[in-house]
Amino acid sequence: MTRLVVVTGSGRGLGFDIAERLAGSGDRIVIAEKNPDLAEQAAAALRGRGFDATAVITDIADKVSVADLAAAVQQLGGADALVNNAALADGVGGDTFWELDEAFFQRVMTVNAYGTWLVSKHLYHQLAQSPGGSIVNIASDAALYGSPRLVHYVGSKGAVLAMTRTMARDAGPAGVRVNAVAPGLTRVEATESVPASRYRLYEENRVLPRDQQPKDVSGAVQFLLSDAAGFITGQTIVVDGGFVMSH
């Protein structure tokens, strides 16, 4: 069966790599992306390679926008899988928790935690109608490590990890699986502003001594969405080269 997979924040970087990998294995892709130019460019790039891709401009923190996404996906036949990738990763290595701006904290929590829940909520009934419906939430190993000067992002991704477990319990009776992937610091456009010191921290403490690339993460996502992971739910796969060893 050809699946329809919604990948949020897939106009570039990790999200695009996930969408590209899934498209390459035969899935139809919905590029759910806030930036209109990135959304159209990403969908066009996939279509240029012969893949089935549709761009839907989506702000995951806006309930009207997410409702419109769900309606558009339903018109395409309904979602079989969802990858909650869209997130804000600003302010890495910046303020301590007592220095952090309140509005900034709220914005990151709203996009990363509330947005993940909101998209899942609006697409759940479509997923429940699909044999093998599945959700993969993109979290972060920062929530397991407790990265300093990053309480807004760590808090939001810790929420995603916890939500994954409850979502899995709620959705299990309908056969919908919900899992998470927790990447380490990955070399993508969204992390270009990360201080060099934070990259050195990862490079010096990984078991596998190299930079982390998007393909390292997209493979784990593909596995969790596949039939090979058909009896796995409520779990988190940490993909960070051995930076965090237990959770």
Backbone as a ProteinNet text record, in pm:
[ID]
protein_1_A
[PRIMARY]
MTRLVVVTGSGRGLGFDIAERLAGSGDRIVIAEKNPDLAEQAAAALRGRGFDATAVITDIADKVSVADLAAAVQQLGGADALVNNAALADGVGGDTFWELDEAFFQRVMTVNAYGTWLVSKHLYHQLAQSPGGSIVNIASDAALYGSPRLVHYVGSKGAVLAMTRTMARDAGPAGVRVNAVAPGLTRVEATESVPASRYRLYEENRVLPRDQQPKDVSGAVQFLLSDAAGFITGQTIVVDGGFVMSH
[TERTIARY]
84.2	0	88	56.8	126	70.2	155.9	110.7	116.3	31.8	39.6	98	215	286.5	297.5	254.8	267.2	394.6	480.5	604.3	603	592.7	589.8	731.3	740.6	870.6	967.5	915.7	997.1	1040.9	1042.1	1087	1237.5	1310.9	1456.6	1509.6	1640.5	1707.3	1661.5	1651.3	1615	1478.3	1382.4	1249.1	1248.3	1322.5	1329.7	1398.7	1504.7	1575.2	1482.9	1399.6	1302.7	1203.2	1150.1	1053	1114.5	1238.4	1307	1328.5	1368.8	1392	1261.4	1155.7	1027	972.5	987.5	942.9	1019.6	1147.7	1230.5	1190.5	1119.7	1072.5	928.3	873.2	742.3	627.5	653.8	545.3	508.8	381.6	336.4	361.6	406.2	450.3	369.6	332.4	278.8	385	433.4	528.6	447.6	437.7	363.8	464.4	472.4	580.8	525.2	572.4	522.7	570.7	695.1	753.2	706.5	627.6	572.3	678.9	785.7	890.1	958.6	993.4	1057.9	964.5	837	740.3	731.9	716.7	702.3	831.3	945.4	1073.5	1097	1062.5	1082.6	993.6	866.4	774.6	817.2	861	905.4	1029.9	1119.6	1241.7	1208.4	1113.2	1073.2	1000.2	910.6	839	934.8	1040.9	1140	1213.5	1210.9	1273.9	1170.5	1048.8	945.2	863.8	879.4	805.4	673.7	581.6	451.3	461.7	457.3	473.1	380.4	316.4	224.8	264.3	273.5	304.7	175.5	169	56.9	116.5	92.9	148	82.7	164.7	111.1	191.2	119.4	176.9	125.9	212.2	165.8	117.4	147.9	103.3	-29.3	-88.7	-214.6	-323.4	-427.4	-527.8	-606.2	-624.9	-694.2	-607.8	-479.6	-387.5	-378.4	-374.5	-365.1	-494.5	-608.3	-736.2	-739.5	-686	-678.5	-586.2	-476.2	-386.1	-460.4	-533.3	-606.4	-707.5	-775.2	-873.8	-804.7	-690.6	-617.4	-567.8	-519.8	-470.6	-585.6	-701.6	-817.9	-856	-846	-876	-780	-659.9	-560.5	-577.7	-674.5	-702	-685.4	-634.9	-618.3	-478.2	-431	-294.4	-282.5	-174.5	-139.4	-30.2	46.7	155.2	183.9	238.2	270.2	407.4	490.6	618.8	613.4	609.9	607.4	750.6	798.3	936.8	950.4	850.9	861.4	885.8	980.2	1013.4	1100	1106	1199.5	1318.2	1438.2	1558.7	1647.2	1585.6	1660.3	1718.4	1822.2	1876.3	1964.6	2022.7	2108.1	2232.5	2262	2380.8	2371.3	2248.6	2228.6	2205.8	2082.1	2049.3	2028.6	2061.7	2025.1	1874.3	1821.6	1675.9	1623	1706.2	1658.7	1676.5	1749	1767.9	1673.7	1617.5	1542.7	1418.1	1394.1	1276.7	1148.5	1047.8	923	853.4	845.5	776.7	848.8	982.4	1060.7	1034.5	1033.4	1004.2	867.1	769.4	633.6	623.7	694.4	688.4	745.7	861.6	924.2	837.3	783.1	696	570.3	518.1	395.6	418.6	525.1	551.5	588.4	683.2	740.4	650.5	586.7	501.5	355.5	297.5	158	139.4	232.7	220.6	223.9	310.8	316.5	183.4	127.4	-2.7	-113	-111.2	-220.2	-229.3	-115.8	-116.8	-161.8	-111.9	-150.9	-300.5	-352.6	-495.8	-580.4	-541.9	-622.8	-609.2	-500.1	-481.4	-512.2	-538	-553.9	-662.3	-778.8	-889.3	-859.7	-781.1	-737.8	-642.5	-549.2	-452.5	-522.7	-626.8	-699.1	-774.5	-801.5	-869.6	-772.6	-643.7	-542.5	-484.6	-473.8	-404.3	-259	-218.2	-80.1	-52.4	-155.6	-135.3	-25.9	56.8	173.6	214.2	264.9	318.3	461.5	550.3	684.4	705	732	761.3	913	959.3	1102.4	1127.2	1197.3	1230.4	1374.7	1452.6	1593.3	1663.6	1788.8	1864.7	1898.3	1878.6	1900.3	1809.5	1690.2	1596.6	1640.6	1725.7	1776.7	1906.6	1984.3	2112.1	2094.1	1990.7	1972.2	2067.5	2068.3	2162.4	2151.5	2264.8	2261.1	2224.7	2173.3	2136	2042.1	1947	1856	1721.9	1680.6	1566.6	1437.6	1421.5	1300.6	1290.7	1398.4	1399.4	1397.1	1478.8	1481.7	1343.6	1279.7	1146.1	1045.6	1054.1	958.9	980.9	1106.4	1134.5	1113.5	1134.2	1097.9	948.3	871.6	726.4	690.8	760.2	734	761.3	870.2	901.4	791.2	745.9	640.9	508.2	475.6	352.6	348.2	463.6	470.6	416.7	451.8	407.8	256.5	203	58.3	-18.6	31.7	-33.2	-36.5	71.8	76.1	-31	-48.7	-151.9	-292	-313.2	-444.7	-477.3	-378.4	-402.6	-390.6	-330.8	-306	-429.1	-541.3	-660	-706.6	-675.4	-712.6	-604.8	-495.9	-387.6	-289.4	-301.6	-209.9	-89.6	29.9	152.7	209.6	267.8	328.5	464.9	568.9	705.7	778.3	898.7	979.5	1121.2	1184.5	1327.4	1390	1497	1566.3	1704.8	1717.9	1848.4	1943	2071.8	2170	2183.5	2284.8	2307.5	2344.1	2256.4	2267	2304.9	2390.9	2435.5	2328.2	2244.2	2141	2132.4	2052.2	2038.8	1990.1	1899.7	1839.6	1938.6	2052.1	2149.6	2275	2267.5	2384	2423.9	2326.9	2356.1	2404.9	2412.5	2459	2606.4	2642.4	2782.2	2878.3	2998.5	3099.5	3129.9	3119	3147.1	3049.6	2924.9	2825.2	2854.9	2899.1	2940.5	3059.4	3156.1	3273.1	3233.1	3135.8	3088	3040.2	2963	2912.6	3025.1	3109.1	3215.2	3311.2	3338.3	3434.2	3375.1	3243	3179.8	3093.7	3086.7	3019.7	3107.4	3042.1	3115.1	3159.1	3074.1	3108	3160.1	3288.9	3353.5	3338.5	3218.9	3197.4	3075.4	3056.8	2938.1	2814	2703.6	2576	2509.3	2464.2	2400.7	2251.8	2170.7	2027.5	1995.8	2076.2	2048.7	2058.3	2133.9	2143	2007.8	1932	1802.3	1689.9	1692.6	1581.9	1569.6	1681.2	1673.9	1596.2	1614.9	1540.7	1392.6	1361.1	1220.9	1156.6	1226.6	1174.3	1147.1	1238.7	1219.3	1094.4	1077	962.9	829.5	830.5	707	680.6	777.2	766.9	699.5	662.3	604.1	703.4	832.6	934.4	923.6	862.3	842.5	696.1	624.9	480.2	433.4	522.9	483.8	561.6	609.2	682.2	598.2	568.4	496.3	532.2	521.8	553.3	701.2	785.4	929.8	1003.9	1125.4	1212.8	1344.5	1381.5	1512.8	1604.1	1711.9	1808.9	1911.5	1924.5	2017.2	2116.8	2226.7	2322.4	2467.3	2492.7	2628.7	2682.3	2592.4	2634.3	2668	2619.8	2643	2568.1	2441.5	2361.6	2344.5	2383	2382.6	2262.5	2190.9	2074.3	1968.8	1845.4	1735.9	1618.5
-119.6	0	124.9	216.5	344.7	432.9	479.7	560.4	709.4	785.3	930.4	974.4	1036.3	1073.6	1225.5	1280	1422.7	1445.9	1533.5	1567.3	1717.4	1758.1	1900.7	1958	2085.7	2151.6	2089.1	2048.7	1970.8	2050.2	2182.1	2263.9	2262.3	2220.8	2216.4	2126.9	2109.2	2045	1903.7	1873.4	1739.3	1699	1787.5	1754.7	1716.5	1791.5	1757.9	1624.8	1598.1	1470.9	1354.1	1370.9	1267.3	1248.2	1359.1	1351.3	1285.9	1321.8	1266.8	1116.8	1072.9	930	851.4	903.7	833.8	831.5	942.4	947.2	845.9	831.4	737.7	593.1	565.1	429.1	410.1	511.7	495.8	567.8	641.4	712.4	841.1	877	1008.8	1104.3	1223.9	1315	1443.7	1487.7	1622	1704.2	1807.5	1900.4	2005.1	1989.3	2083.9	2183.4	2299.4	2393.9	2536.2	2611.5	2747.3	2844.6	2829.9	2921.1	2882.2	2967	2929.2	2897.6	2976	2952.3	2817.9	2789.7	2662.1	2545.6	2562.2	2454.7	2419.3	2519.9	2495.5	2442.2	2494.8	2447.3	2300.7	2264.9	2126.2	2030.3	2067.7	1981.4	1969.4	2080.3	2078.3	1992.3	1998.6	1917.1	1769.1	1729.6	1588.4	1547.9	1633.5	1601.5	1592.6	1675.1	1672.2	1539.6	1464.6	1331.5	1220.7	1259.9	1162.1	1118.8	1188.1	1151.9	1228.4	1177.9	1240.9	1328.5	1459.6	1552	1671.4	1710	1823.5	1917.9	2045.4	2145.2	2200.6	2206	2269	2366.4	2495.2	2596.7	2581.6	2559.9	2525.2	2590.2	2657.8	2704.9	2611.4	2526.1	2421.9	2477.4	2603.1	2664	2737.1	2732.4	2802.1	2699.8	2697	2591.2	2599.9	2719.5	2732.6	2676.7	2708.8	2658.5	2505.9	2450.6	2304.9	2237.5	2299.6	2245.6	2246.2	2351.3	2357.5	2248.1	2222.8	2113.6	1981.3	1954.9	1828.4	1814.2	1923.1	1918.2	1891.3	1955	1933.7	1790.6	1736.2	1597.6	1500.3	1529.7	1444.3	1442.2	1556	1563.3	1479	1457.6	1375.2	1226.4	1193.9	1054.6	1018.1	1111.8	1086.3	1040.2	1083.2	1052.3	908.3	843.6	711.9	721.6	828.8	847.3	996.1	1031	1169.7	1175.3	1267.8	1296	1438.6	1453.4	1585.4	1635.5	1702.8	1748.9	1898.2	1977.6	2123	2166.9	2258.4	2306.1	2430.3	2504.3	2614.1	2566.3	2599.8	2560.4	2681.5	2795.6	2919.5	2931.5	3011.1	3043.4	2937.7	2848.9	2743.1	2804.5	2762.1	2811.6	2957.9	3008.8	3149.9	3176	3205.6	3248.1	3131	3155.2	3061.1	3068	2975.3	2971.7	3096.6	3161.2	3280.5	3408.1	3398.7	3513.7	3512.2	3399.1	3380.5	3468.4	3526.1	3609.8	3526.3	3576.1	3500.8	3472.6	3573.7	3556	3453.7	3453.2	3358.5	3216	3197.9	3066.7	3017.3	3102.5	3063.7	3030.7	3106.4	3083.1	2946.4	2912.2	2782.9	2668.3	2682.8	2578.7	2563.6	2675	2670.1	2597	2631.2	2567.2	2420.1	2393.2	2259	2158	2197.3	2103.7	2113.2	2232.1	2250.9	2218.1	2262.1	2236.5	2088.8	2013.6	1868.4	1804	1845.2	1792	1832.6	1959.5	2010.3	1937.2	1917.5	1846.3	1701.7	1638.7	1499.4	1489.1	1583.7	1586.6	1593.1	1682.9	1705.3	1594	1520.2	1412.5	1274.3	1266.6	1135.5	1050.9	1107.6	1026.5	972.6	1045.4	991.2	874.2	890.2	783.8	658.7	679.3	566.1	486.2	549.2	480.5	405.9	426.7	366.6	241.4	131.8	14.4	49.8	33.5	65.4	213	291.4	433.7	456.5	558.9	576.4	722.4	759.8	893.9	880	962.4	975	1120.9	1143.6	1277.3	1297.4	1408.7	1438.8	1516.3	1453	1514.3	1563.4	1541.2	1580.1	1512.8	1474.5	1418.8	1525.5	1653	1760.8	1746.4	1689.9	1670	1557.3	1469.1	1358.2	1397.2	1479.3	1524.4	1639.6	1722.3	1841	1951.2	1981.5	2079.3	2213.9	2270.9	2398.8	2514.9	2620.9	2743.7	2714.5	2629.6	2586.5	2539.1	2596.6	2542.2	2546.9	2646	2656.6	2540.5	2513.6	2405	2268.5	2252.9	2126.4	2095.9	2197.3	2176.6	2134.8	2196.9	2163.7	2022.9	1983.4	1849.8	1742.4	1778.4	1685.9	1660.6	1764.1	1748.4	1654.6	1668	1580.3	1434.2	1409.7	1272.7	1216.7	1295.6	1249.5	1232.2	1327	1318.7	1194.6	1155.5	1037.8	915.1	899.4	781.8	782.7	897.3	905.1	893.7	957.7	945.7	800.6	727.2	586.1	506.2	534.6	463.5	499.6	627.2	670.6	610	605.5	564.6	415.3	343.8	201.1	118.5	140.1	58.7	68.3	178.2	194	141.2	89.6	36.1	140.2	262.3	368.8	368.8	359.1	359.9	501.5	534.2	665.5	646.2	689.3	678	810.1	817.8	938.5	903.9	996.4	990.8	1112.8	1091.1	1199.9	1218.3	1308.8	1328.8	1407.7	1390.8	1481.3	1603.2	1684.9	1806	1768.6	1806.8	1764.4	1882.6	1859.1	1964.4	1994.9	2093.2	2138	2290.9	2349.9	2495	2551.1	2479.1	2529.7	2537.9	2469.1	2470.6	2551.1	2630.5	2709	2812.8	2856.3	2958.5	2898.7	2767.4	2703.4	2738	2778.7	2815.1	2699	2734.2	2632.2	2548.4	2608.9	2535.7	2420.5	2439.2	2331.9	2217.9	2251.5	2146.7	2069.3	2140.6	2072.5	1979.2	2020.6	1935.9	1801.6	1805	1681.3	1601.7	1670.4	1600.8	1529.2	1590.8	1534	1425.3	1417.4	1322.2	1216.6	1220.7	1112.6	987.4	872.6	747.7	732.4	773.3	770.7	909.3	921.4	1052	1119	1164.3	1240.7	1329.1	1423.2	1507.5	1423.4	1466.2	1399.9	1465.3	1383.1	1428.8	1393	1463.5	1433.4	1287.4	1225.1	1086.2	992.1	1030	946.4	937.5	1045.5	1053	997.7	1031.2	991.1	840	769.1	622.8	566.1	624.4	579.1	609.6	725.5	761	662.5	633.2	538.4	402.2	357.4	229.2	231.2	335.8	340.6	348.4	401.8	407.3	278.4	187.6	68.3	-47.2	-148	-269.9	-341.6	-320.6	-384.1	-339	-222	-168.8	-180.1	-273.6	-283.8	-313.9	-360.3	-388.1	-299.2	-186.3	-89.6	35.9	75	200.1	254.8	386.3	452.8	459.1	438.6	428.8	548.2	568.7	672.4	610.3	636.2	596.2	718.2	707.9	816.9	797.9	897.1	890.3	1005.1	979.5	1086.4	1038.4	919.9	870.5	829.1	805.3	762.2	873.8	996.1	1107.5	1085.5	1046.1	1009.1	858.8	792.9	646	583.8	659.1	600.3	707.4	663	757.5	687.1
0	0	0	-89.4	-91.1	18.6	107.5	220.9	187.4	255.7	252.6	386.6	383.5	504.8	513.2	625	651.4	731.5	682.2	753	777.8	903.4	934.4	934.8	902.2	899.5	801.3	686.5	592.2	470.5	483.1	372	352.6	455.8	447.5	559.4	562.1	674.5	703.4	832.5	874.8	821.2	826.6	778.2	631.7	550.7	408.7	387.6	463.2	449.1	482.5	585.9	621.3	506.9	456.1	346.6	223.2	193	76.2	91	209.3	230.9	218.4	276.5	270.4	127.6	57.1	-82.4	-165.8	-136	-210.6	-190.9	-82	-57.3	-103.9	-172.4	-234.9	-168.6	-60.5	7.4	-66	-59.2	-100.9	16.2	-12.2	92.9	92.4	212.2	230.9	303.4	235.5	295.1	371	502	586.2	643.6	583	610.1	619.7	718.2	740	634	589.5	492.3	350.8	284.4	153	48.6	45.3	-54.9	-32.2	92.4	122.9	93.3	126.4	103.7	-43.6	-127.3	-270.9	-331.2	-287.5	-338.9	-302.9	-178.8	-134.8	-212.2	-228.4	-302.1	-448.2	-505.6	-645.3	-662.1	-564.4	-571.6	-570.4	-487.9	-482.5	-610.2	-657.8	-781.7	-899.4	-895.3	-1002.1	-1011.2	-903.1	-900.8	-923.9	-958.5	-988.3	-869.1	-755	-635	-627.2	-546.9	-525.5	-401.5	-418.7	-306.4	-322.7	-213.6	-211.7	-98.6	-128.1	-25.8	32.8	165.7	235.3	336.8	316.1	405.1	541.9	646	777	888.5	977.3	1103.3	1211.7	1263.8	1355.5	1489.1	1518.2	1643.9	1629.3	1510.2	1483.2	1452	1533	1519.2	1388.6	1336.5	1208.4	1096.1	1099.1	998.1	1002.7	1122.9	1136.3	1092.4	1120.6	1072.8	919.5	859.1	713.2	658.9	729.1	689.2	689.2	797.5	808.5	695	660.5	551.1	417.5	396.2	271.3	260.6	371.5	371.1	347.5	404.6	382.4	235.1	169.5	26.9	-55.8	-2.6	-71.5	-41.8	43.3	75.6	221.6	301.4	444.1	479.2	594.7	638	686.7	647.2	698	804.7	800.3	896.6	910.6	1026.8	1058.5	1124.3	1076.5	1141	1192.9	1324.5	1387.9	1402.8	1298.7	1295.6	1321.7	1284.2	1294.2	1438	1455.2	1589.5	1580.4	1691.8	1707.2	1790.1	1745.4	1819	1842.1	1871.6	1888.6	2029.5	2043.2	2174.9	2236.3	2155.5	2209.1	2272.6	2395	2463.8	2502.5	2517.9	2549.5	2696.6	2731.7	2867.7	2963.4	3090.3	3196.6	3217.7	3295.1	3311.1	3382.4	3466.9	3536.6	3454.4	3344.1	3255.9	3136.1	3105.7	2981.3	2975.8	2860.1	2838	2842.2	2910.8	2927.8	2795.4	2711.2	2582.9	2495.5	2501	2422.6	2472.2	2603.8	2661.7	2614.3	2623.2	2585.7	2437.3	2353.3	2209.4	2174.5	2231	2201.5	2252.7	2372.4	2425.7	2339.7	2292.5	2211.9	2080.5	2011.9	1883.3	1902.9	1990	1998.2	2068.4	2175.7	2251.1	2205.7	2216.5	2175.8	2028.2	1943.2	1800	1766.1	1833.2	1813.1	1850.8	1964.6	2006.7	1909.6	1866.3	1783.3	1649.7	1583.9	1456	1476	1580.6	1609.3	1635.1	1709.6	1740	1612.4	1522.9	1402.8	1298.8	1302.1	1204.9	1262	1392.2	1455.5	1389.7	1364.7	1312.8	1173.2	1095.5	966.8	988.2	1080	1108.1	1160.9	1239.7	1297.8	1192.2	1078.2	968.7	877.8	900.7	815.4	879.6	805.4	859.7	888.7	1012.5	1046	1064.4	1100.1	1124.7	1228.4	1206.3	1292.7	1301.7	1419.6	1443.5	1494	1441.8	1498.8	1536.9	1664.5	1714.6	1720.2	1667	1675.2	1804.3	1896.4	2024	2018.5	2122.9	2123.8	2240.2	2218	2329.4	2433	2398.1	2494.6	2615.9	2593.8	2703.5	2795.1	2747	2827.8	2897.2	2830.7	2884.3	2983.4	2960.3	3041.5	2998.7	2870.6	2816.4	2887	2926.6	2998.9	2907.7	2968.7	2897.7	2780.4	2804.9	2698.2	2756.1	2867.2	2940.8	2859.4	2774.7	2693.5	2595.4	2525.4	2426.8	2496.5	2599.5	2673.7	2732.4	2789.5	2844.9	2739.9	2621.6	2515.2	2463	2447.5	2395.3	2502.3	2629.3	2736.7	2737.2	2709.2	2698.2	2584	2470.8	2356.5	2393.4	2466	2508.3	2597.4	2693.3	2784.2	2711.4	2624.1	2546.5	2459.7	2406.4	2319.9	2391.9	2518.6	2594.3	2615.1	2654	2676.2	2545.5	2440.6	2310	2263.9	2290.1	2251.5	2325.3	2453.4	2530.9	2482.3	2453.7	2405.5	2269.1	2180.1	2041.2	2019	2113.7	2096.4	2063.2	2132	2102.8	1957.3	1889.9	1748.8	1656.1	1713.5	1631.9	1582.5	1632.3	1592.2	1686.1	1629.1	1707.8	1716.4	1831.8	1851.8	1916.3	1847.8	1897.9	1879.2	1933.3	1920.7	1879.6	1811.7	1783.2	1848.6	1923.9	1993.2	1931.8	1836.1	1772.9	1863.4	1836.4	1893.1	1804.4	1830.9	1753.2	1610	1517.1	1377.7	1288.6	1191.8	1100.9	995.9	1025.6	932.4	939.8	850.2	848.2	981	1045.6	1169.1	1284.4	1272.8	1381.6	1346.4	1239.9	1199.3	1303.6	1385.5	1486.6	1618.7	1627.1	1749.8	1772.6	1895.1	1921.4	1895.6	1852.7	1824.5	1948	2065.4	2189.2	2210	2165.8	2181.2	2084.4	1964.2	1870.9	1925.4	1986	2043.1	2156.4	2236.4	2345.9	2293.2	2186.3	2126.5	2061.9	1986.1	1913.7	2008.2	2124	2218.8	2307.2	2312.2	2404.1	2335.5	2203.6	2131.6	2131.9	2131.6	2114.4	1969.4	1877.5	1734.4	1696.6	1668.1	1656.5	1520.4	1489.7	1366.5	1383.1	1291.7	1292.7	1267.3	1325.6	1299.3	1179.6	1085.8	963.3	963.3	883.7	879.8	848.5	760.5	723.3	842.8	944.4	1063.9	1134.2	1125.3	1193.7	1106.5	978.4	890.5	879	891.2	887.8	1004.6	1122.9	1240.9	1227.2	1170.3	1147.2	1050.6	942.3	843.3	907.5	991.2	1059.7	1147.3	1227.3	1318.6	1245.2	1123.9	1045.2	968.3	967.4	883.8	955.9	878	935.7	1025.6	1003.3	1087.3	1232.5	1254.1	1389.3	1431.2	1371.8	1391	1531.6	1620.2	1757.9	1854.9	1804.5	1886.5	1900.2	2022.9	2046.3	2183.8	2195.7	2321.3	2351.9	2252.2	2274.2	2214.3	2262.6	2210.1	2165.2	2040.9	1991.4	1995	2069.5	2077.2	1966	1880.7	1767.4	1782.9	1852.8	1878	1885.1	1826.2	1824.5	1959.4	2053.8	2186.2	2281.7	2254.4	2346.7	2477.5	2466.3	2584.3	2581.2	2687.9	2688.8	2757.1	2839.5	2907.4	2926	2937.4	2957.2	3024.4
[MASK]
+++++++++++++++++++++++++++++++++++++++++++++++++++++++++++++++++++++++++++++++++++++++++++++++++++++++++++++++++++++++++++++++++++++++++++++++++++++++++++++++++++++++++++++++++++++++++++++++++++++++++++++++++++++++++++++++++++++++++++++++++++++++

